[in-house]
């Protein structure tokens, strides 16, 4: 069973930065892609934030383009989400996702709060 463990969430002022990390229990290159999602304000859906493929192609939600960067460290089985110029509307629980074939795996989430 694949395990994904997120860390790095916390409280930050608007305009500040945080870096989230997701450590996988096996090689991150074994997945077709890894991604970050966040729980929407209604709390009933995970919205896409960013994705990195096995081939290191990246994609982002329009709302975070130019502010967030997804990357990975293969040696540490870790995917990162660097979040800059944070806004109050970025506040959410952030989840790590890994997908391969027909399987999707999720972490338990890490909370980010952007507030003055």
C-alpha positions as CSV (number, residue, x, y, z in Angstrom):
1,X,0.0,0.0,0.0
2,X,1.3,3.4,-0.9
3,X,1.6,6.0,1.8
4,X,1.9,9.7,1.2
5,X,2.8,12.0,4.1
6,X,2.4,15.8,3.8
7,X,4.1,18.4,5.9
8,X,4.9,22.1,5.9
9,X,1.5,23.7,6.5
10,X,0.9,26.4,9.0
11,X,-0.1,30.0,9.5
12,X,1.4,32.7,7.3
13,X,0.6,36.3,6.7
14,X,-0.7,37.5,3.3
15,X,2.2,37.9,0.9
16,X,4.2,35.3,2.7
17,X,5.6,31.9,1.6
18,X,5.4,28.3,2.6
19,X,6.8,25.1,1.2
20,X,4.8,21.9,1.4
21,X,6.4,18.5,1.2
22,X,5.0,15.1,0.3
23,X,7.0,12.0,1.1
24,X,6.0,8.9,-0.7
25,X,6.6,5.3,0.6
26,X,8.1,4.4,-2.8
27,X,9.9,6.1,-5.7
28,X,8.0,9.1,-7.0
29,X,9.1,8.2,-10.5
30,X,7.0,5.0,-10.2
31,X,3.9,7.1,-10.5
32,X,2.5,8.6,-13.7
33,X,2.1,11.8,-11.9
34,X,2.0,13.4,-8.5
35,X,-0.1,16.4,-7.7
36,X,-1.4,18.8,-5.0
37,X,-5.1,19.4,-4.4
38,X,-6.8,21.6,-1.9
39,X,-10.2,21.3,-0.2
40,X,-12.6,23.9,-1.5
41,X,-14.3,26.4,0.8
42,X,-17.5,24.3,0.9
43,X,-15.4,21.4,2.1
44,X,-17.0,19.0,-0.3
45,X,-14.4,18.8,-3.2
46,X,-10.7,18.7,-3.7
47,X,-9.6,21.3,-6.3
48,X,-6.6,20.8,-8.5
49,X,-3.6,23.0,-7.6
50,X,-0.5,21.6,-9.4
51,X,0.8,18.4,-11.1
52,X,4.2,17.0,-12.1
53,X,4.4,14.1,-14.4
54,X,7.0,11.3,-14.5
55,X,8.6,13.2,-17.2
56,X,8.7,16.4,-15.1
57,X,6.1,18.2,-17.1
58,X,4.2,20.6,-14.8
59,X,0.7,22.1,-14.9
60,X,-1.1,24.6,-12.5
61,X,-4.5,25.9,-11.7
62,X,-5.0,29.4,-13.1
63,X,-5.4,30.7,-9.6
64,X,-1.9,29.8,-8.6
65,X,0.1,30.2,-11.8
66,X,3.1,32.4,-11.3
67,X,2.9,32.0,-7.5
68,X,3.2,28.3,-6.8
69,X,5.9,25.9,-8.1
70,X,5.8,22.1,-7.9
71,X,9.0,20.1,-7.9
72,X,10.4,16.8,-6.8
73,X,13.5,15.2,-5.3
74,X,13.7,11.7,-6.6
75,X,16.4,10.7,-4.1
76,X,14.2,11.6,-1.2
77,X,10.9,10.3,-2.7
78,X,9.5,13.8,-2.1
79,X,7.4,16.2,-4.0
80,X,7.3,19.9,-3.0
81,X,4.9,22.8,-3.5
82,X,6.6,26.1,-3.1
83,X,3.9,28.7,-2.4
84,X,4.7,32.4,-2.7
85,X,2.7,35.6,-2.5
86,X,0.1,33.7,-0.5
87,X,-3.4,35.1,-0.3
88,X,-6.2,34.5,2.2
89,X,-8.1,32.6,-0.5
90,X,-5.2,30.1,-0.6
91,X,-6.2,28.9,2.9
92,X,-7.2,25.3,2.8
93,X,-6.2,21.8,3.6
94,X,-3.7,20.7,1.0
95,X,-3.5,17.1,-0.1
96,X,-0.9,15.2,-2.0
97,X,-2.0,12.8,-4.7
98,X,-0.1,10.1,-6.6
99,X,-1.6,8.3,-9.6
100,X,-0.6,5.2,-11.6
101,X,-2.7,3.2,-14.0
102,X,-6.1,3.0,-12.4
103,X,-4.9,3.7,-8.9
104,X,-5.1,7.0,-7.0
105,X,-3.4,7.6,-3.6
106,X,-4.0,10.4,-1.2
107,X,-2.2,11.7,1.9
108,X,-4.1,12.9,4.9
109,X,-3.5,16.6,4.2
110,X,-1.7,19.6,5.8
111,X,-3.5,22.8,6.7
112,X,-2.5,26.2,5.3
113,X,-3.9,29.3,6.8
114,X,-3.2,32.7,5.3
115,X,-4.3,35.5,7.7
116,X,-3.1,38.7,9.1
